[in-house]
Each structure stands twice: as structure tokens, then as C-alpha cells.
């Protein structure tokens, strides 16, 4: 089994692609929940909407909408791939209407995918981690995540890193499913195991 870190920003060099800088209108203060794998639940509005911003003029839609909020903003095909291979994973699917730059409905085919919780799978010694000097147990950022092979034996096909909840990891089977479906704007980096160093 191998794993990949999924890039939620997509192809930032393709300015034709739709790129989002906002969470759902009206509950922006709750965007931290989706970034950390906490349920949004009843706080989520029935008529949820996300607006495109003028500074991001691209309108071309893709399977994964790149964004600056560390969200998995997924098309119907992307969601179906996850539902197929992650039936036993606790995931919150948050549908919304995407509005264009003129505040007109543009698409209703997307949802925010919020895997709940995190998974403990890093080898902290082998990983390249920047620690907080004032709070030694606090991680500022992870430069390179290195997986502990033993810990990943029970890993699902989609999860968040315990030490970095805004980091999404996909398993090989899910990666293959995404490739077979020809999902667009999906980029990832293969993660190394601690016994591959």
C-alpha cells in the first residue's frame, strides 16, 4: 500500500480554472471546522453558497476546485470515487451552490468533503518537522511527512494527518480510482515510509 498527499490548491498556474478564496457565505467563522475535520452539522445552511471573487477571474470547472481554505471541494465524480472506496470512513458531505462573479448561480454539482477526525500515522523522528521553540510539543509546520509503515496498516483510503489536520492523504486504491475516472485538477505527492529512507 502506498499513500499520497493531496494538493487542495490545484493548478494555480492555470488562471482559467475556478479558484475559491472563501468558505460558505454567512458561516465563514466556522471554516476552521472543515480545515480540522470537525463536523459542521446543523450550523451548515440549507441554501449554502460560495461566491467566486473578482481577483480570481477563472470560471473553468474541474473535478477538484482549487482553494485557499484547505478544503476538498469536489465534483459529483470526485465524490462518487470517495463514496465507493471510503464507505466505512466517517465523512461529512456539504453541498453548496457555486455563484459566479456576477452573483448568479453557476453550478450545483459540488460539495465540500469533510473527513471527520484524523489518523495517527507519522514517524515523527523521520519526518521533517518545524517545532515551536516556545512550546516544544507544538508543531508549526511539517516540511516532509514520513509515514510509519506499521501505523498505516489500518489506514483508510482517505484521511487527515493527526499532526496536520488540513493535510489530506489518499491511498493507492483511491488514487487509481481517481485516475480511472480521469478526474481533473487533482495533484498529489507520494509520501515515503520510514523504512524507505
DRENLUMDO-994916 format. One record per residue (C-alpha): residue in one letter; chain; y negated, x, z. Coordinates in steps of 0.5 Angstrom, whole numbers. Each point is the difference from the previous one (the first is absolute). Layout:
BEGIN
site lomi: A&marse: A&north: Y&east: X&up: Z
...
***
This chain:
BEGIN
site lomi: X&marse: A&north: 0&east: 0&up: 0
site lomi: X&marse: A&north: -7&east: 2&up: -2
site lomi: X&marse: A&north: -7&east: -2&up: 2
site lomi: X&marse: A&north: -7&east: -1&up: -3
site lomi: X&marse: A&north: -7&east: 0&up: 3
site lomi: X&marse: A&north: -3&east: -6&up: -4
site lomi: X&marse: A&north: -7&east: 1&up: -2
site lomi: X&marse: A&north: -4&east: -6&up: 1
site lomi: X&marse: A&north: -7&east: 2&up: -4
site lomi: X&marse: A&north: 4&east: 0&up: -6
site lomi: X&marse: A&north: -3&east: 4&up: -6
site lomi: X&marse: A&north: -7&east: 1&up: 2
site lomi: X&marse: A&north: -2&east: 4&up: -7
site lomi: X&marse: A&north: 1&east: -7&up: -4
site lomi: X&marse: A&north: -6&east: -3&up: 1
site lomi: X&marse: A&north: 2&east: -6&up: -4
site lomi: X&marse: A&north: 5&east: -2&up: 6
site lomi: X&marse: A&north: -2&east: -5&up: 5
site lomi: X&marse: A&north: -1&east: 3&up: 7
site lomi: X&marse: A&north: -2&east: -3&up: 6
site lomi: X&marse: A&north: -4&east: 2&up: 6
site lomi: X&marse: A&north: 1&east: -6&up: 4
site lomi: X&marse: A&north: 4&east: -4&up: 4
site lomi: X&marse: A&north: 1&east: -7&up: 0
site lomi: X&marse: A&north: -7&east: -3&up: 1
site lomi: X&marse: A&north: -2&east: -3&up: 6
site lomi: X&marse: A&north: 5&east: 4&up: 5
site lomi: X&marse: A&north: -2&east: 7&up: -2
site lomi: X&marse: A&north: 0&east: 2&up: 7
site lomi: X&marse: A&north: 8&east: -2&up: 0
site lomi: X&marse: A&north: 1&east: 5&up: -5
site lomi: X&marse: A&north: 3&east: 5&up: 5
site lomi: X&marse: A&north: 6&east: -4&up: 1
site lomi: X&marse: A&north: 2&east: 1&up: -8
site lomi: X&marse: A&north: -1&east: 7&up: 1
site lomi: X&marse: A&north: 4&east: 1&up: 6
site lomi: X&marse: A&north: 6&east: -5&up: -1
site lomi: X&marse: A&north: -2&east: -5&up: 5
site lomi: X&marse: A&north: 0&east: -8&up: -2
site lomi: X&marse: A&north: -6&east: -3&up: -3
site lomi: X&marse: A&north: 4&east: -7&up: 2
site lomi: X&marse: A&north: -5&east: -6&up: 1
site lomi: X&marse: A&north: -6&east: 4&up: -1
site lomi: X&marse: A&north: 1&east: 0&up: -7
site lomi: X&marse: A&north: -4&east: -5&up: -4
site lomi: X&marse: A&north: 4&east: -5&up: -5
site lomi: X&marse: A&north: -5&east: 1&up: -5
site lomi: X&marse: A&north: 0&east: 7&up: 0
site lomi: X&marse: A&north: -4&east: 4&up: -5
site lomi: X&marse: A&north: -2&east: 7&up: -2
site lomi: X&marse: A&north: -6&east: 2&up: -4
site lomi: X&marse: A&north: -1&east: 5&up: -5
site lomi: X&marse: A&north: -6&east: 5&up: 1
site lomi: X&marse: A&north: -5&east: 2&up: -5
site lomi: X&marse: A&north: 1&east: 7&up: 2
site lomi: X&marse: A&north: 7&east: -1&up: -3
site lomi: X&marse: A&north: -1&east: -3&up: -6
site lomi: X&marse: A&north: 7&east: 1&up: -3
site lomi: X&marse: A&north: 4&east: -7&up: -1
site lomi: X&marse: A&north: 6&east: 2&up: -3
site lomi: X&marse: A&north: 6&east: -2&up: 5
site lomi: X&marse: A&north: 6&east: 4&up: 2
site lomi: X&marse: A&north: 6&east: -1&up: 4
site lomi: X&marse: A&north: -3&east: 3&up: 6
site lomi: X&marse: A&north: -7&east: -1&up: 0
site lomi: X&marse: A&north: -3&east: 7&up: 3
site lomi: X&marse: A&north: -5&east: -1&up: 6
site lomi: X&marse: A&north: -3&east: 4&up: 5
site lomi: X&marse: A&north: 2&east: -4&up: 6
site lomi: X&marse: A&north: 7&east: 3&up: 0
site lomi: X&marse: A&north: 3&east: -7&up: -2
site lomi: X&marse: A&north: 6&east: -1&up: -4
site lomi: X&marse: A&north: -3&east: -5&up: -5
site lomi: X&marse: A&north: 6&east: -3&up: -4
site lomi: X&marse: A&north: 1&east: -4&up: -6
site lomi: X&marse: A&north: 6&east: -5&up: -1
site lomi: X&marse: A&north: 5&east: 5&up: -3
site lomi: X&marse: A&north: -2&east: 5&up: 5
site lomi: X&marse: A&north: 1&east: -5&up: 6
site lomi: X&marse: A&north: 7&east: -2&up: -3
site lomi: X&marse: A&north: 2&east: 7&up: 0
site lomi: X&marse: A&north: -1&east: 1&up: 7
site lomi: X&marse: A&north: 3&east: -7&up: 2
site lomi: X&marse: A&north: 6&east: 2&up: -4
site lomi: X&marse: A&north: 1&east: 6&up: 4
site lomi: X&marse: A&north: -3&east: -1&up: 7
site lomi: X&marse: A&north: 3&east: -7&up: 2
site lomi: X&marse: A&north: 1&east: 3&up: 7
site lomi: X&marse: A&north: -7&east: 3&up: 1
site lomi: X&marse: A&north: -5&east: -4&up: 3
site lomi: X&marse: A&north: -6&east: 0&up: -5
site lomi: X&marse: A&north: -6&east: -5&up: 0
site lomi: X&marse: A&north: -2&east: -2&up: -7
site lomi: X&marse: A&north: -7&east: -2&up: 0
site lomi: X&marse: A&north: -2&east: -4&up: -7
site lomi: X&marse: A&north: -7&east: 0&up: -2
site lomi: X&marse: A&north: -5&east: -2&up: -6
site lomi: X&marse: A&north: -3&east: 6&up: -3
site lomi: X&marse: A&north: -7&east: -1&up: -2
site lomi: X&marse: A&north: -4&east: 4&up: -6
site lomi: X&marse: A&north: -7&east: 3&up: 0
site lomi: X&marse: A&north: -3&east: -7&up: -1
site lomi: X&marse: A&north: 4&east: -3&up: 6
site lomi: X&marse: A&north: 4&east: -4&up: -5
site lomi: X&marse: A&north: 8&east: -1&up: 1
site lomi: X&marse: A&north: 3&east: 6&up: -4
site lomi: X&marse: A&north: 8&east: 0&up: 3
site lomi: X&marse: A&north: 4&east: -4&up: 5
site lomi: X&marse: A&north: 6&east: 5&up: -2
site lomi: X&marse: A&north: -1&east: 5&up: 6
site lomi: X&marse: A&north: 2&east: 1&up: 7
site lomi: X&marse: A&north: -1&east: 5&up: 6
site lomi: X&marse: A&north: 6&east: 2&up: 2
site lomi: X&marse: A&north: 0&east: 2&up: 8
site lomi: X&marse: A&north: 7&east: 3&up: 2
site lomi: X&marse: A&north: 0&east: -1&up: 8
site lomi: X&marse: A&north: 1&east: 6&up: 4
site lomi: X&marse: A&north: 1&east: 7&up: -1
site lomi: X&marse: A&north: 6&east: 4&up: -1
site lomi: X&marse: A&north: 1&east: 7&up: 4
site lomi: X&marse: A&north: 3&east: 5&up: -5
site lomi: X&marse: A&north: -4&east: 6&up: 0
site lomi: X&marse: A&north: 2&east: 7&up: 2
site lomi: X&marse: A&north: -7&east: 2&up: 4
site lomi: X&marse: A&north: 1&east: 7&up: 0
site lomi: X&marse: A&north: 2&east: 1&up: -7
site lomi: X&marse: A&north: -6&east: -5&up: -2
site lomi: X&marse: A&north: -7&east: 3&up: -2
site lomi: X&marse: A&north: -4&east: -4&up: 6
site lomi: X&marse: A&north: -7&east: 1&up: 2
site lomi: X&marse: A&north: 0&east: -2&up: 7
site lomi: X&marse: A&north: -6&east: -2&up: 4
site lomi: X&marse: A&north: -2&east: 6&up: 5
site lomi: X&marse: A&north: -3&east: -4&up: 5
site lomi: X&marse: A&north: 6&east: -5&up: 0
site lomi: X&marse: A&north: 6&east: 4&up: -1
site lomi: X&marse: A&north: 4&east: -6&up: -1
site lomi: X&marse: A&north: -4&east: -3&up: -5
site lomi: X&marse: A&north: 1&east: 1&up: -8
site lomi: X&marse: A&north: -7&east: 1&up: -4
site lomi: X&marse: A&north: 4&east: 0&up: -7
site lomi: X&marse: A&north: 6&east: 2&up: -3
site lomi: X&marse: A&north: 0&east: 5&up: -6
site lomi: X&marse: A&north: 7&east: 0&up: -1
site lomi: X&marse: A&north: 5&east: -5&up: 2
site lomi: X&marse: A&north: 7&east: 3&up: 1
site lomi: X&marse: A&north: 6&east: -4&up: 1
site lomi: X&marse: A&north: 5&east: 1&up: 6
site lomi: X&marse: A&north: 7&east: -2&up: -4
site lomi: X&marse: A&north: 3&east: -3&up: 6
site lomi: X&marse: A&north: -5&east: -4&up: 2
site lomi: X&marse: A&north: -1&east: -3&up: -8
site lomi: X&marse: A&north: 8&east: -2&up: 0
site lomi: X&marse: A&north: -2&east: -7&up: 2
site lomi: X&marse: A&north: -7&east: -1&up: -3
site lomi: X&marse: A&north: -1&east: -6&up: -4
site lomi: X&marse: A&north: -3&east: 0&up: -8
site lomi: X&marse: A&north: -7&east: -1&up: 3
site lomi: X&marse: A&north: -3&east: 2&up: 6
site lomi: X&marse: A&north: -6&east: 4&up: 3
site lomi: X&marse: A&north: 0&east: 6&up: 4
site lomi: X&marse: A&north: -1&east: 0&up: 7
site lomi: X&marse: A&north: -5&east: 5&up: 1
site lomi: X&marse: A&north: -4&east: -2&up: -6
site lomi: X&marse: A&north: 1&east: -8&up: -1
site lomi: X&marse: A&north: -5&east: 0&up: -6
site lomi: X&marse: A&north: 6&east: 4&up: -4
site lomi: X&marse: A&north: 5&east: -4&up: -4
site lomi: X&marse: A&north: 7&east: 3&up: -1
site lomi: X&marse: A&north: 5&east: -3&up: -5
site lomi: X&marse: A&north: 7&east: 2&up: -1
site lomi: X&marse: A&north: 3&east: 2&up: -6
site lomi: X&marse: A&north: 3&east: -7&up: -2
site lomi: X&marse: A&north: -6&east: -3&up: 0
site lomi: X&marse: A&north: -4&east: 6&up: -4
site lomi: X&marse: A&north: 6&east: -1&up: -5
site lomi: X&marse: A&north: -1&east: -8&up: 0
site lomi: X&marse: A&north: -8&east: 1&up: -1
site lomi: X&marse: A&north: 2&east: 5&up: -6
site lomi: X&marse: A&north: 4&east: -5&up: -3
site lomi: X&marse: A&north: -5&east: -6&up: 1
site lomi: X&marse: A&north: -5&east: 5&up: -4
site lomi: X&marse: A&north: -5&east: -1&up: 6
site lomi: X&marse: A&north: -7&east: 3&up: -2
site lomi: X&marse: A&north: -5&east: 4&up: 4
site lomi: X&marse: A&north: 6&east: 2&up: 5
site lomi: X&marse: A&north: 0&east: 7&up: 2
site lomi: X&marse: A&north: 3&east: 4&up: 6
site lomi: X&marse: A&north: 2&east: 7&up: 2
site lomi: X&marse: A&north: 7&east: 1&up: 2
site lomi: X&marse: A&north: 1&east: 2&up: 8
site lomi: X&marse: A&north: 4&east: 6&up: 2
site lomi: X&marse: A&north: 5&east: 0&up: 5
site lomi: X&marse: A&north: 0&east: 5&up: 6
site lomi: X&marse: A&north: 7&east: 4&up: -3
site lomi: X&marse: A&north: -3&east: 1&up: -7
site lomi: X&marse: A&north: -6&east: 5&up: 3
***
